[in-house]
Amino acid sequence: VQLVESGGGLVQAGGSLRLSCAASRSIFLSNTMGWYRQAPGKQRELVAAITSGGRSNYADSVKGRFTISRGDDKNTVYLQMNSLKPEDTAVYYCNAEGAFNYWGQGTQVTVSS
């Protein structure tokens, strides 16, 4: 297993969660790391991504609420999610994109209204 996610769960609207994705060292150093999500009946969409150099980009729907970061000492990428909304409910997947494309197993995030 190349990517291991953790941190999903159930939270009320307005609450916060932090997702973590631990990667192997070689994958972490050479790939753009990202978080995608897929809600029931919808296509998987990019939430946020961060390059090995630290540049990040976000989906418009999460700008100002979510923050992606890299923990270089732990080969881990984080997604801090604040001010969560019911429409953020989805399975969140960690992704490493480079010469190859790697996916985590997914972690459920449920936001109740």
Backbone bond lengths (Angstrom), bond angles and torsions (degrees), N, CA, C in turn:
res aa  C-N    CA-C-N  psi(-1)  N-CA   C-N-CA  omega(-1)  CA-C   N-CA-C  phi
1 V - - - 1.466 - - 1.522 108.56 -
2 Q 1.321 115.85 126.42 1.456 120.35 -173.90 1.519 112.81 -93.67
3 L 1.343 116.55 -34.04 1.457 121.86 -178.14 1.530 108.92 -126.75
4 V 1.320 116.67 128.79 1.459 121.71 -179.14 1.521 109.10 -124.05
5 E 1.327 115.35 116.86 1.464 120.99 -177.12 1.521 110.68 -97.58
6 S 1.322 114.98 155.46 1.456 121.34 173.66 1.523 108.71 -157.40
7 G 1.328 115.86 163.45 1.453 120.33 172.28 1.508 116.66 108.96
8 G 1.311 118.42 -3.68 1.451 119.32 178.44 1.517 111.43 -71.84
9 G 1.329 116.02 174.79 1.453 120.09 178.66 1.503 112.30 161.07
10 L 1.319 114.01 -165.43 1.462 122.17 -179.48 1.524 108.91 -107.43
11 V 1.322 115.91 131.83 1.458 120.88 -179.15 1.520 108.86 -144.55
12 Q 1.315 116.55 151.91 1.451 120.31 176.45 1.519 110.69 -79.26
13 A 1.303 115.85 155.66 1.462 120.64 176.74 1.525 109.90 -55.08
14 G 1.328 115.12 137.29 1.453 120.93 -176.85 1.513 113.59 92.48
15 G 1.321 116.81 -11.04 1.452 121.53 -178.92 1.517 112.84 -83.83
16 S 1.333 114.58 -174.59 1.462 121.19 -176.22 1.521 110.78 -132.44
17 L 1.310 114.72 152.16 1.457 122.84 171.81 1.524 107.84 -143.73
18 R 1.325 115.69 153.55 1.452 119.71 172.11 1.520 109.15 -124.87
19 L 1.323 115.09 123.21 1.460 121.62 176.09 1.526 109.49 -94.98
20 S 1.325 115.45 145.50 1.455 121.56 177.28 1.521 109.03 -126.72
21 C 1.317 115.37 147.28 1.464 121.48 177.11 1.523 107.57 -137.74
22 A 1.314 116.12 111.30 1.456 121.72 178.61 1.521 109.37 -92.82
23 A 1.318 115.36 131.95 1.465 121.07 -178.14 1.516 110.10 -123.60
24 S 1.321 114.61 163.42 1.450 118.10 171.37 1.524 108.27 -67.87
25 R 1.321 116.39 155.28 1.456 120.71 -173.94 1.528 111.66 -59.95
26 S 1.312 117.02 -43.88 1.466 120.24 -176.21 1.523 111.32 -65.33
27 I 1.316 116.48 -39.73 1.463 119.77 178.59 1.523 110.34 -68.11
28 F 1.313 116.30 -43.08 1.457 120.28 -176.82 1.526 111.39 -62.25
29 L 1.313 117.10 -40.49 1.461 120.20 -174.88 1.527 113.78 -76.01
30 S 1.306 117.75 -26.57 1.463 119.94 -170.31 1.516 114.07 -110.20
31 N 1.327 117.79 4.98 1.456 119.27 -175.13 1.525 112.75 -127.94
32 T 1.316 113.85 153.63 1.455 119.89 165.25 1.523 107.59 -75.44
33 M 1.303 116.48 127.99 1.458 122.10 -178.65 1.520 109.09 -101.44
34 G 1.313 116.17 138.90 1.457 118.72 -177.55 1.511 112.48 -146.42
35 W 1.317 113.68 167.31 1.455 122.39 172.97 1.516 108.76 -121.95
36 Y 1.307 115.24 130.51 1.450 123.04 174.22 1.527 108.35 -117.74
37 R 1.302 115.83 163.59 1.458 119.44 174.37 1.514 110.30 -142.10
38 Q 1.330 113.67 154.22 1.456 120.16 178.63 1.519 108.80 -139.74
39 A 1.308 114.70 117.06 1.460 121.53 176.61 1.532 108.92 -92.21
40 P 1.312 117.74 156.82 1.469 120.26 -179.63 1.525 111.65 -54.62
41 G 1.310 116.21 129.39 1.452 121.41 177.77 1.512 115.21 77.68
42 K 1.330 116.95 4.83 1.462 120.44 -178.45 1.522 110.45 -121.06
43 Q 1.316 114.55 162.58 1.457 119.62 177.81 1.533 110.58 -78.32
44 R 1.297 115.35 154.74 1.451 120.09 175.24 1.530 108.94 -67.00
45 E 1.324 116.07 136.09 1.451 120.09 -177.29 1.519 110.73 -131.62
46 L 1.327 115.32 151.00 1.453 121.04 177.04 1.526 109.40 -72.87
47 V 1.319 115.82 132.23 1.464 121.27 175.20 1.520 109.93 -99.13
48 A 1.319 116.75 -50.96 1.462 121.42 -178.75 1.515 108.84 -161.79
49 A 1.326 115.75 153.47 1.452 120.83 178.09 1.514 109.06 -145.54
50 I 1.330 115.46 154.65 1.464 120.73 178.94 1.515 108.34 -142.33
51 T 1.324 116.04 131.83 1.453 120.74 -179.06 1.529 110.84 -78.99
52 S 1.315 115.56 170.35 1.466 119.76 177.23 1.528 110.93 -63.39
53 G 1.331 116.05 -22.78 1.460 120.36 177.61 1.511 114.34 -88.14
54 G 1.342 116.17 -3.61 1.456 119.84 175.01 1.520 115.97 98.51
55 R 1.332 117.50 3.40 1.462 118.42 177.12 1.524 109.36 -79.49
56 S 1.329 116.09 136.97 1.452 120.49 -176.41 1.517 111.57 -123.60
57 N 1.314 115.25 156.13 1.459 120.92 171.95 1.513 108.21 -143.46
58 Y 1.329 115.52 155.96 1.459 121.90 -172.61 1.523 111.05 -135.63
59 A 1.302 115.54 151.76 1.453 120.53 167.84 1.521 108.62 -66.47
60 D 1.311 116.41 145.68 1.462 119.81 -179.29 1.527 112.07 -56.95
61 S 1.310 116.43 -33.70 1.460 120.86 -175.31 1.531 113.60 -68.97
62 V 1.324 117.39 -15.64 1.471 119.49 -177.61 1.525 112.55 -118.20
63 K 1.314 117.98 -3.91 1.467 120.14 -179.33 1.525 110.56 -57.77
64 G 1.330 115.00 134.78 1.457 120.38 -179.25 1.513 114.16 85.49
65 R 1.329 117.02 -11.18 1.475 120.45 -179.94 1.526 112.14 -115.82
66 F 1.326 116.69 -35.77 1.457 121.67 -177.56 1.524 109.83 -108.51
67 T 1.330 115.58 148.37 1.458 121.17 176.37 1.525 109.25 -135.36
68 I 1.321 115.57 126.79 1.454 120.56 175.95 1.530 108.69 -100.87
69 S 1.312 116.34 142.05 1.460 119.67 -179.86 1.530 109.43 -149.94
70 R 1.322 114.11 162.56 1.463 120.62 179.49 1.524 109.34 -115.75
71 G 1.309 116.20 132.71 1.453 121.86 172.77 1.515 107.66 -103.52
72 D 1.309 116.67 89.84 1.465 120.61 -172.43 1.528 112.63 -62.41
73 D 1.319 116.36 -29.28 1.458 118.41 -178.38 1.521 112.04 -73.37
74 K 1.325 116.54 -19.03 1.461 120.47 -177.51 1.518 113.04 -118.22
75 N 1.325 116.81 7.71 1.474 120.32 -178.58 1.526 110.86 51.82
76 T 1.308 115.31 43.04 1.460 120.83 -173.02 1.520 110.37 -129.66
77 V 1.316 114.98 139.92 1.464 120.24 173.47 1.528 107.05 -111.63
78 Y 1.330 115.02 140.29 1.451 121.93 -176.22 1.521 111.04 -117.33
79 L 1.317 115.27 151.57 1.455 120.81 170.81 1.522 106.93 -129.82
80 Q 1.325 115.52 105.80 1.453 120.88 175.94 1.520 107.91 -87.15
81 M 1.313 115.78 121.58 1.461 121.24 -176.19 1.522 108.98 -116.74
82 N 1.319 115.85 115.12 1.468 122.18 179.43 1.523 110.13 -115.21
83 S 1.306 115.44 164.54 1.474 121.25 178.64 1.526 110.86 48.53
84 L 1.298 116.26 48.38 1.458 120.79 -175.95 1.520 111.68 -65.20
85 K 1.325 114.66 145.99 1.456 122.80 -178.93 1.527 109.15 -120.50
86 P 1.311 118.14 156.62 1.469 119.88 177.09 1.531 112.71 -55.07
87 E 1.323 116.96 -33.05 1.471 119.53 -179.97 1.526 113.21 -72.36
88 D 1.326 117.56 -5.55 1.464 120.61 172.67 1.531 111.87 -82.29
89 T 1.307 116.83 -7.03 1.460 120.88 179.67 1.529 110.69 -61.57
90 A 1.322 115.77 124.97 1.466 121.35 -177.00 1.523 108.74 -177.92
91 V 1.324 114.81 171.13 1.455 120.27 165.64 1.526 107.09 -88.18
92 Y 1.312 115.87 127.27 1.461 121.45 -178.27 1.528 109.08 -102.76
93 Y 1.326 114.70 131.50 1.457 121.60 -177.13 1.521 110.57 -118.07
94 C 1.309 115.17 135.23 1.458 120.74 172.07 1.527 108.57 -84.31
95 N 1.312 115.49 144.13 1.466 120.81 -178.60 1.525 109.98 -137.39
96 A 1.324 115.20 141.76 1.459 121.52 171.88 1.518 107.13 -123.60
97 E 1.318 115.82 120.38 1.455 121.06 -174.92 1.510 110.07 -117.70
98 G 1.333 115.36 124.04 1.449 121.32 177.39 1.512 107.85 -162.50
99 A 1.303 116.44 -129.27 1.459 119.91 175.42 1.534 110.33 -61.91
100 F 1.299 115.70 -32.86 1.461 123.06 173.94 1.520 108.79 -125.09
101 N 1.300 114.44 165.82 1.466 120.64 -179.62 1.523 108.61 -115.90
102 Y 1.331 116.52 122.19 1.458 121.00 -178.70 1.521 109.39 -116.01
103 W 1.336 115.36 146.42 1.465 121.54 178.31 1.518 110.49 -129.08
104 G 1.334 114.49 144.86 1.443 119.86 170.61 1.519 110.29 -82.78
105 Q 1.317 115.52 178.70 1.459 120.92 -175.43 1.526 112.35 -82.07
106 G 1.306 118.08 -13.58 1.463 121.92 179.61 1.513 112.31 95.48
107 T 1.321 115.65 146.27 1.453 121.60 175.96 1.532 108.57 -137.00
108 Q 1.315 115.91 135.44 1.458 120.81 -174.70 1.527 110.53 -81.17
109 V 1.315 115.13 132.36 1.459 122.23 171.32 1.524 107.46 -120.40
110 T 1.318 115.99 122.73 1.455 121.38 179.59 1.518 108.99 -123.73
111 V 1.327 115.64 124.58 1.454 121.53 -179.91 1.520 108.08 -113.80
112 S 1.304 116.31 117.57 1.466 120.72 -178.85 1.524 110.41 -91.98
113 S 1.304 115.10 148.28 1.478 120.05 -178.46 1.517 111.05 -89.63
